[in-house]
Amino acid sequence: MTIIRNPAWWKEATIYQIYPASFQDSNNDGWGDLAGITSKLDYIKELGVDAIWVCPFYESPQEDMGYDIANYEKIWPRYGTNDDCFRMMEEAHKRDIKVIVDLVINHCSEEHDWFKESKSSKTNPKRDWYFWRPPKGYDTEGNPIPPNNWRSFFGGSAWRFDDTTSEFFLHVFAPGQPDFNWENEECRKAIYDSSVGYWLRHGVDGFRIDVGSMYSKAEGLPDAPITDPSVPYQDGTAFFINGPRIHEYHKEMRQYMYTQIPEGKEIMTVGEIGIGDENDFRDYTSAKEEELNMMFNFKHTSVGECRQCKYELIPFTLKDFKLALAESFLFIEGTDCWSTIYLENHDQPRSVSRFGSDSPKWREVSSKMLATLVISLTGTVFIYQGQELGMPNFKNRKIEQIKCVEGTGTYAAIKRDYGEDSEKMRKYFEALALISRDHGRTPFPWNSDEPTAGFSKDAEPWIDMNESFRDGINAEAELKDKDSVFYFWKKALQIRKEHKDILVYGSNFQFCDLDNEKLFMFTKDSDNKKMFAVFNFTSENTNFEVPDDKASYTLFFGNYANPDGNSRTLKPWEGRLYYMK
């Protein structure tokens, strides 16, 4: 009998991420909304997921699509009302679907009342809730010089000058997203009560914690080393990622959460940690430390991106991808930690275009192969709206069509620093076509109806449609086709539950033939079982060798119909899961 150690609902769950602006427009204004999500809960239930994670729906000026929050306790009117949100949660719970919401507390919007108070005067009680600093000096034209040389993630300085008090405030993201000063205890308590407590008291089942590694900044906010002398602002992440008090803050916040939930309720937290080493990851997710249940690692989704500039592609190999993906879960071996498995989210392009083949010939097959890979790995599975349809990237977008503040901000910075016709700009557009965040943000294709694929009745969507809905890549078409990517995902999630001892909880992960540039192969164990997984990352038949010639191999899942489990040749983009004895 297999013994599953420390089981939990959030370990076995599959969590479906919803981007509310782009899921379903119920009132024909071109924006998705909470009533739209409620209307599609039966579709989500049909897929077989256990929880939904809904991206920010709070009051916001939408400089960064809701990740700039002006009021943590109020719904942005375009998405509906608080009652619409509570009804969505109630209807989800009726279907045994748990609800996870975004917790965005490294920063807020400049429109938040707290920040308005803070900037009103240097003596305001909330002044120290944010990072305010005087200019370092003035340039020859009399312009104020930022307090340090940190670069914003979205391009340009991480500081913005405010005329009200003639000081700068820190924003490591968009200019309208001032960073909170977590050193201020009064500020932390207000954040907990408004953003965490309010939603726990209204029944949410957990939080996805945005940029959860960034709350603790280095003392003194020192200049970053100059790694690119050609530009004025440098990478300052060493001074605000995994900072000196970050674990203290997460422990404090977790203890606050316990005070806001009924006895016996187990909430889930997943932190967007992004980068670090295995010791960092264990510190965040160790059960005994009581910080986060699990975390997102960026290593595998960032493969092929230049560290100095995301929008500059560099070559990568299948081995690079294998090692990066394994970093997501290898750190939990032999520990009380847990982690996540994902290939897509609202900040990523479509995985079939990124890691598979989105050609008409192989898109469906490689989408199913990637689904098989996802369900074979240890950790909690997250899938993103449209991934279950095998949605590819859109094609041929002009800069005028790009909505993402990261993409437009980087474009403006490159244009300013290097010029419109520079080699840097050519590389930027090459990268934008592959990794733009907008790829994952286009409206969900419910059917093939023109012009909006059932997303809205006839209103123009806030962002252009992905044209692939016309090619049968839409929910209506796939629900009619039992061989579709949708039904394959549904079956894959059932298989994961049926074999959860090894698929969800399996350990002792070992690569097989790691250097192979065509095949991704590994073994892993449960208490009395051993699994061998093999995936062909090419568009050609490829032979493979099993790890132990003396063992017997029983195929229990794959992405091709009626496969010959005894064959040692994989078809293009084929994946197989075997039991070994």
Residue pairs with C-beta under 8 A, 6 or more apart in sequence:
1 528
2 501
2 526
2 527
2 528
2 529
3 527
4 500
4 501
4 505
5 505
6 287
6 336
7 505
8 266
8 293
9 50
9 98
9 266
9 268
10 51
10 206
10 266
10 268
10 293
10 294
10 380
11 338
11 380
11 504
11 505
12 50
12 380
12 497
12 500
12 504
13 49
13 50
13 51
13 98
13 268
13 380
13 381
14 48
14 49
14 50
14 51
14 380
14 381
14 382
14 383
14 493
14 496
15 49
15 50
15 51
15 52
15 53
15 100
15 380
15 381
15 382
15 383
16 44
16 47
16 49
16 51
16 52
16 53
16 382
16 383
16 384
16 385
17 52
17 53
17 55
17 345
17 346
17 382
17 383
17 384
17 385
18 37
18 52
18 53
18 54
18 55
18 385
19 32
19 55
19 346
19 384
19 385
19 440
19 441
20 32
20 33
20 34
20 36
20 37
20 54
20 55
20 56
20 57
20 66
20 79
21 31
21 32
21 65
21 66
21 79
21 441
21 462
21 463
22 32
22 385
22 441
22 442
22 443
22 444
22 455
22 461
22 462
22 463
23 32
23 36
23 37
23 40
23 385
23 444
24 32
24 33
24 36
24 37
24 39
24 40
24 444
24 446
24 455
25 31
25 32
25 33
25 36
25 443
25 452
25 455
25 456
25 457
25 459
25 461
26 33
26 35
26 36
26 39
27 33
27 35
28 456
28 457
28 458
28 459
29 78
29 456
29 459
30 456
30 459
30 460
30 461
30 462
31 78
31 79
31 461
31 462
32 79
32 443
32 444
32 455
33 78
33 79
33 80
33 84
34 57
34 75
34 79
34 80
34 84
34 85
34 87
34 88
35 80
35 84
35 87
35 88
37 52
37 54
37 88
38 84
38 87
38 88
38 91
38 92
41 88
41 91
41 92
41 95
41 97
42 95
43 475
44 52
44 97
45 95
45 97
46 479
46 490
47 388
47 486
47 489
47 490
47 493
48 490
48 493
48 494
49 97
49 383
49 493
50 96
50 97
50 98
51 97
51 98
51 99
51 100
51 205
51 206
51 268
52 92
52 97
52 98
52 99
52 100
53 100
53 101
53 102
53 208
53 382
54 88
54 99
54 100
54 101
54 102
55 65
55 66
55 102
55 346
56 65
56 66
56 67
56 69
56 102
56 104
57 66
57 75
57 76
57 79
57 80
57 85
57 101
58 66
58 69
58 70
58 71
58 72
58 73
58 74
58 75
58 76
59 69
59 70
59 71
59 74
59 75
59 76
59 77
60 66
60 67
60 68
60 69
60 70
60 76
60 109
60 111
61 68
61 70
61 109
61 110
61 111
61 176
62 68
62 76
63 109
63 174
63 175
63 176
63 177
63 405
64 173
64 174
64 176
64 177
64 405
65 346
65 403
65 404
65 405
65 441
66 76
67 102
67 104
67 173
67 177
67 210
68 107
68 108
68 109
68 110
68 111
68 174
68 176
68 177
69 104
69 108
69 109
69 112
69 195
70 108
70 109
70 111
70 112
70 113
71 112
71 113
72 194
72 195
72 198
73 82
73 194
73 198
74 82
75 81
75 82
75 84
75 85
79 85
86 202
86 203
88 99
89 99
89 202
89 203
89 204
92 98
92 99
93 99
93 203
98 205
98 206
98 268
99 203
99 204
99 205
100 204
100 205
100 206
100 207
100 208
100 268
100 270
101 199
101 204
101 206
101 207
101 208
102 207
102 208
102 210
103 195
103 196
103 207
103 208
103 209
103 210
104 195
104 210
105 180
105 191
105 195
105 209
105 210
105 215
106 172
106 179
106 180
106 210
106 211
106 212
106 214
106 215
107 171
107 172
107 173
107 177
107 178
107 179
107 180
108 114
108 115
108 177
108 178
108 180
109 115
109 176
109 177
110 116
110 119
110 176
110 177
110 178
111 176
114 126
114 129
114 190
115 126
115 129
115 130
115 178
117 124
117 125
117 126
118 124
118 126
118 127
118 129
118 130
118 132
118 178
119 130
119 162
119 164
119 165
119 169
120 164
121 127
121 164
121 165
122 132
122 165
122 167
126 187
128 181
128 184
128 187
129 180
129 181
129 184
129 186
129 187
129 190
130 169
130 170
130 178
130 179
130 180
130 181
131 169
131 170
131 178
131 179
131 181
131 217
131 221
132 165
132 167
132 168
132 169
133 147
133 159
133 167
133 168
133 169
133 170
133 221
134 147
134 166
134 167
134 168
135 144
135 145
135 146
135 147
135 161
135 166
135 167
135 168
136 145
136 146
136 147
136 148
137 144
137 145
138 144
138 145
139 145
144 161
144 166
144 168
146 157
146 158
146 159
146 161
146 168
147 159
147 168
147 221
148 158
148 159
148 221
148 222
148 223
148 224
148 236
149 157
149 223
149 224
149 226
149 232
149 233
149 234
149 236
150 157
150 158
150 159
150 170
150 172
150 221
150 223
150 224
150 233
150 234
150 236
150 239
151 157
151 158
151 224
151 231
151 233
151 234
151 235
151 236
152 158
152 171
152 172
152 173
152 174
152 175
152 233
152 409
153 172
153 173
153 406
154 173
154 174
154 405
154 406
154 409
154 410
155 409
155 410
155 411
155 412
155 413
155 414
156 175
156 233
156 409
156 412
156 413
156 416
157 232
157 233
158 170
158 171
158 172
158 233
158 236
159 168
159 169
159 170
159 171
160 168
160 169
160 171
160 175
160 178
161 167
161 168
162 168
162 169
169 178
169 179
170 178
170 179
170 217
170 221
171 177
171 178
171 179
172 179
172 214
172 236
172 240
174 405
174 409
179 214
179 217
180 187
180 191
180 215
181 187
182 188
182 215
182 216
182 217
182 245
182 249
183 245
188 249
188 252
188 253
192 253
192 256
196 207
196 253
196 256
196 257
196 260
197 256
197 260
199 207
200 257
200 260
200 261
200 267
201 260
204 267
205 267
205 268
206 267
206 268
206 269
206 270
206 293
207 267
207 268
207 269
207 270
208 269
208 270
208 272
209 269
209 270
209 271
209 272
209 292
210 272
211 272
211 274
212 250
212 271
212 272
212 273
212 284
212 292
212 295
213 241
213 242
213 243
213 246
213 271
213 272
213 273
213 274
213 275
213 276
213 280
213 284
214 240
214 241
214 243
214 246
215 243
215 245
215 246
215 249
216 240
216 243
216 244
216 245
216 246
216 248
216 249
217 239
217 240
217 243
218 238
218 239
218 240
218 243
218 244
219 244
221 239
222 239
223 234
224 234
224 235
224 236
224 238
224 239
225 234
226 234
227 234
227 235
227 308
228 234
228 308
230 417
231 413
231 417
235 307
235 308
237 275
241 274
241 275
241 276
242 273
242 276
242 280
247 283
247 284
247 289
247 291
250 271
250 284
250 291
250 292
251 289
251 290
251 291
254 269
254 290
254 291
254 292
255 290
257 267
257 269
261 267
268 293
269 292
269 293
269 294
270 292
270 293
270 294
270 295
270 296
270 340
270 380
271 284
271 291
271 292
271 294
271 295
271 296
272 295
272 296
273 280
273 281
273 284
273 292
273 295
273 296
273 297
274 296
274 297
274 298
275 297
275 298
275 299
278 327
278 330
278 331
281 295
281 297
281 331
281 337
281 339
282 331
282 332
282 335
282 337
283 289
283 291
284 291
284 292
284 295
285 291
285 292
285 293
285 294
285 295
285 332
285 337
285 338
285 339
286 335
286 336
286 337
287 336
287 337
287 338
288 336
293 338
294 338
294 339
294 340
294 379
294 380
295 339
295 340
296 340
296 342
296 345
297 327
297 328
297 339
297 340
299 324
299 325
299 327
299 328
300 321
300 324
300 325
300 327
300 328
300 343
301 342
301 343
301 348
301 354
302 310
302 324
303 316
303 320
303 321
303 324
304 313
304 314
304 315
304 316
304 320
305 311
305 312
305 313
305 314
305 431
305 435
306 312
306 313
306 314
309 410
309 424
310 406
310 410
310 431
310 435
311 407
311 410
311 414
311 427
311 428
311 431
311 432
311 435
312 424
312 427
312 428
312 431
313 427
313 430
313 431
313 434
313 435
317 517
318 516
318 517
318 518
318 520
318 537
319 514
319 515
319 516
319 517
321 355
321 520
322 511
322 514
322 520
323 514
325 377
326 509
326 511
328 339
328 340
328 341
328 377
328 379
329 339
329 341
329 377
329 378
329 379
329 509
330 509
331 337
331 339
332 338
332 339
332 378
332 379
333 507
333 508
333 509
334 507
338 379
338 380
339 378
339 379
339 380
340 379
340 380
340 381
340 382
341 374
341 377
341 378
341 379
341 380
341 381
341 382
342 374
342 381
342 382
342 383
342 384
343 351
343 354
343 355
343 370
343 374
343 387
344 350
344 351
344 383
344 384
344 387
344 440
345 382
345 384
345 440
346 384
346 437
346 440
346 441
347 437
347 440
348 354
348 384
348 435
348 437
348 439
348 440
349 393
349 434
349 435
349 436
349 437
349 439
349 440
350 358
350 386
350 387
350 391
350 392
350 393
350 439
350 440
351 367
351 370
351 387
352 358
352 363
352 366
352 367
352 370
352 390
352 391
352 392
353 392
353 393
353 434
353 439
354 393
354 434
354 435
355 370
355 537
356 362
356 363
356 366
356 367
356 369
356 370
356 537
356 573
357 363
357 366
357 539
357 573
358 366
358 392
358 393
359 539
360 471
361 539
362 539
362 572
362 573
363 390
363 392
364 390
364 484
364 485
365 559
365 560
365 572
365 573
365 574
366 573
367 390
367 485
367 488
368 390
368 485
368 488
368 492
368 559
368 575
369 535
369 536
369 559
369 573
369 574
369 575
371 485
371 488
371 489
371 492
371 559
372 492
372 535
372 557
372 558
372 559
372 575
372 576
372 577
373 520
373 533
373 535
373 575
374 381
374 383
374 492
375 381
375 492
375 493
375 495
375 496
375 503
376 503
376 531
376 533
376 575
376 577
378 503
378 504
378 505
378 506
378 507
378 509
378 524
379 504
381 493
381 496
383 489
384 440
385 444
386 440
386 444
386 445
387 489
388 485
388 486
388 489
388 490
389 445
389 473
389 474
389 475
389 478
389 484
389 485
389 486
390 473
390 485
391 445
391 466
391 468
391 473
392 466
392 468
392 473
393 433
393 434
393 436
393 439
393 466
394 438
394 439
394 442
394 464
394 466
394 467
394 468
395 467
397 432
397 433
397 436
397 438
397 464
399 408
399 411
399 429
399 432
401 438
401 464
402 408
402 411
402 432
402 436
402 438
403 438
403 441
403 462
403 463
404 436
404 437
404 438
404 441
406 437
407 432
407 436
407 437
407 438
410 428
411 428
414 422
414 424
414 425
414 428
415 425
417 424
418 424
418 425
419 425
438 463
439 466
441 463
442 463
442 464
442 465
442 466
443 452
443 453
443 455
443 456
443 461
443 463
443 465
443 466
444 453
444 455
444 475
445 453
445 454
445 455
445 465
445 466
445 468
445 469
445 473
445 474
445 475
446 453
446 454
446 455
446 474
446 475
446 476
447 453
447 454
447 469
447 474
447 475
447 476
447 477
448 469
448 470
448 472
448 474
448 476
448 477
451 458
451 465
452 458
452 459
452 460
452 461
452 465
453 465
453 469
453 474
454 474
454 475
454 476
455 461
455 465
472 478
475 486
477 484
478 484
478 485
478 486
478 487
479 486
481 487
483 561
488 559
492 557
495 503
495 556
495 557
496 503
496 504
499 556
499 557
501 526
501 527
501 529
502 524
502 525
502 526
502 529
502 531
503 531
505 526
506 524
506 525
506 526
506 531
507 524
507 525
507 526
508 523
508 524
508 525
509 522
509 523
509 524
510 522
510 523
510 524
511 521
511 522
512 521
512 522
512 523
512 532
512 534
512 547
513 519
513 521
513 545
518 536
518 537
518 538
518 542
519 534
519 535
519 536
519 537
519 542
519 544
519 570
520 533
520 534
520 535
520 537
521 532
521 533
521 534
521 535
521 544
521 547
522 532
522 533
523 530
523 531
523 532
523 533
523 547
523 580
524 530
524 531
524 533
525 531
529 579
530 579
530 580
530 581
531 577
531 578
531 579
531 580
532 546
532 547
532 553
532 577
532 578
532 579
532 580
533 575
533 576
533 577
533 578
534 544
534 570
534 575
534 576
534 578
535 570
535 574
535 575
535 576
536 542
536 544
536 570
536 571
536 572
536 573
536 574
536 575
537 573
538 572
538 573
539 572
539 573
540 572
541 569
541 570
541 571
541 572
542 569
542 570
543 568
543 569
543 570
544 568
544 569
544 570
545 568
546 553
546 568
547 580
548 580
551 580
551 581
552 580
552 581
553 565
553 578
553 579
553 580
554 565
554 578
554 579
554 581
555 563
555 565
555 576
555 577
555 578
556 577
556 578
556 579
557 576
557 577
558 574
558 575
558 576
558 577
559 573
559 574
559 575
560 571
560 574
563 574
563 576
565 576
565 578
570 576
